[in-house]
Amino acid sequence: MNRRITALVRKEFIQVIRDPSSIAIAFVLPVILLLLFGYGVSLDAKRVPLALVAERPDPAAQSFLSGFYRSPYFVPVPVERMADAERLLEAGAVKGIVHLRADFGRRLLGGGEAPIQLIVDGIDANTARLVQGYVTDVWLTWLQRRADAERLPAAIPIPLESRIWYNAEVESRNFLVPGLIAVIMTLIGALLTALVIAREWERGTMEALMSTPVTMGEILLGKIVTYFLLGTGGLLLSVAMALWLFDVPLRGSFWLLWLGASLFLLTALGMGLLISTVTRNQFVAGQIAIIVTFLPAFILSGFIFEIRSMPTAIQWLTHLVPARYFVAFLQTVFLAGDIGAVIWPNLAALAVMAALFLGRTWQISRKRLE
Amino acid sequence: MPSPRPEAAVRIEALTKTFPPAVTALDDFAAAVRPGAITGLIGPDGAGKTTLMRLIAGLLTPDRGRITVFGTEVAEDPAWIQARLGYMPQRFGLYEDLTVQENLDLYADLQGLAPQQRAERYAPLLAMSGLAPFTGRLAGRLSGGMKQKLGLACVLVGQPRLLLLDEPTVGVDPLSRRDLWRILDDQVRKHGLTVLMATAYLDEAERCREVILIHRGRRLGQTSPSRFLEPMRGRVYYIRTPPAVRRRLLRELLRDPDILDAVVQSDGVRVVTRHPRPPSVTDPGALPEAVEPRLEDAFVARLRAEAETLSMPEVRLSRRPRSGEREPVIVVRGLKRRFGDFYAVKGVSFTVRRGEVFGLLGANGAGKTTTFRMLCGLLPVTEGEATVAGADLRRAPAEARARLGYMAQKFSLYGHLSVQENLTCFAGLYGLRGERKRTRVAWALQTFELAPFRRQRALDLPLGHKQRLAMACALLHEPPILFLDEPTSGVDPLARREFWYLINGLAEQGVTVLVTTHFMEEAEYCDRLVILQAGEVLVEGSPEEIRRRTGAPSLEQAFIHLLESQR
């Protein structure tokens, strides 16, 4: 690298280190996001309070309800009367009610139908579906055990043996944390880059820079190298926290991960440079960067919301979001491994996008103030 | 191929540059810059100085015409020019979060100075600029004068052949300005440097070998300063007057169509007439004596001759402050302000009487703005007493604020609101309602001749008009006290005259004016003033007293003298 680029990169690093707002975007915010998504946000339902109403606590009812005490998903709240349970549900103190009528034991032993009533709080649809599923699980387990113990023919003629692959513990953290890498790298590559260049325009240093023999290519390269290195730092930080703090498995190869991350970082840098070349104002550059890069990386990338459950038009739109390809790539490399069929198409898409954004920036950047 | 040695370092031919949709920054402009000398580029704000600088530096492309620098056409090979150029833009182009040394290193790297040459190149630059003890300090923590010298050191570090300086001394104290000139003279003498310097300070232009006068994108003339002065012979007079009648005399002179310019200078008034004959004055005691013309006289005369009628707004207040008794209006005793463990103001005392124009002077960082903000009730007082119009600032800052009009540095207008919307908005903020609000806004539009611009955004106004609008906003509620923070910074000579004419008119009607400025010649307009230095009062008194005490012929020299005796 020639001396001018080295000088620009050195300058840029000093500025990042001395400027509290850059530090916040490059280091503090990523750590906060990782901790938040690693510990705080969970899309799983665990330790859900559930009211258990047995109108007559006979051995049959007891044996069924004991399954809920063993389940890690529920905190059972025994209630004597249905009316009390309904009040708890209204107050939000429980998320569902399992109701056994007084004749449950008699009907069960009589060999007839012994209905169980399940009422679920449907306000949070996601949790409601999970509660429904977990209760069914408890019920199936109980049936199976009863069948085994009494050598009765199984109540269900064809048992369903389900196995969950890639994320066997069904921990949402395992796919949230890898996806977060896309958000963090967008933050550094696009938002921070757009802000620092706009600041050079605002403070008049860009004008001074341009009047020196430095070429426009060198100015751009100085920025790309700096924020590429910072972004790689963000990647290493995220991977380290994912592996050692949150115990997320990395089943694919690290080098492949690094390759994909580099391609995405170049795309993000391309977007950041393009934004700040078009607007030369920190406020506008920040707003545009958040709206066209950061929010889509959060919402439209499949990081939190499944793309296939979005309306068709929005699904089409997600194809324009680079983070979409990167999130798919990340979740595969972390949880499934080096699956060529997923990885190569996504990497190809990222390479095309990086080339487009950087190429366009190169094309419109002139060493002129106009 | 041996190229013929060009006799001009920079040759500009038929240059036109427009900024769509409507601005013509340069219009068929032509000039030549002499090599190995300092050339001044002089003109009011918006005349096209910065655009011309940027075109020469290859940062803009001309619409028509061409610029050649040392025989190479800029548009064809900007990189060639930039390798031989030092360009200091208006805000010096420094990285504020880099230290002095880091800024120097960066520019040395960018300009391709070999590492082994650096020590040899840095030492004289640091010594001349007085920056040697501060190499580890962040550029953002330097005073305005230091920043300007660092900016200059950064462009000189690559040993350029051509130096372009865009208003290098705006907002810089007189001592630092003098240092800058010393560095420039030295570089020209030792290295044959060619300098083109845009400036609004006409006393600076007088030190240039040649000056180029630019107005509305066209060249009004180019010659040596002394040649500019020739047509002024017999047209410049000095009238010695006692301070009491000076203000009235000044206003009388400025209203006379035969008089192109009149300013306060030392113990009298300096007058430029349209024809080579003495001005006629009603006061029989006032005797005009002919004096040597200065560049400023010639410049203002030239601008006025451009069919430019000087607009002198006459402000009539409907509610005049009580006049007659000259009781104290602003009383400051032992005022202190601490930031962390640093005292920005340490024990300032002064008294301003009704109807006085009182100046608060000092270099950047001397504590002017801090004192000012405390008096406006914008910054809490750490220690000491301050009363404004009888209201104690420590107990009732809001009450004090209601009695004053405040014009902030850089005018603080709402850029995206139109002229009329700004006025209406400020009228509302000052609590004017209904009929009174309407009449006051109409008054402001008429008095300050802003009616033709009423629908224009404040952002798009020329600087002089912005200043008028800011002044109009501060006067809407007819305050008995007016606070003006650097009101004329970056404003051209004509606009400055207009401004002082207005201030004098207000003072005659009994308005008390507190003004900060770093233009020493403007300080002559003050009845009394204090000069602050490092948070303390260096000297207090009328301009006459201060000059007499130091034995200096002008306030500027008195200031330099006092500062140096402190060093």
Interface residues (C-beta under 8 A of the other chain):
Chain A: R3 R4 T6 A7 L8 R10 K11 I14 Q15 R18 D19 R203 G204 T205 E207 A208 L209 M210 S211 T212 P213 V214 T215 K367 R368 L369 E370
Chain B: R54 A57 G58 L59 L60 T61 P78 A79 Q82 A83 L85 Y87 M88 P89 Q90 R91 F92 G93 L94 Y95 E96 D97 L98 E102 D105 L106 Y107 D109 L110 Q111 G112 L138 C154 G158 L164
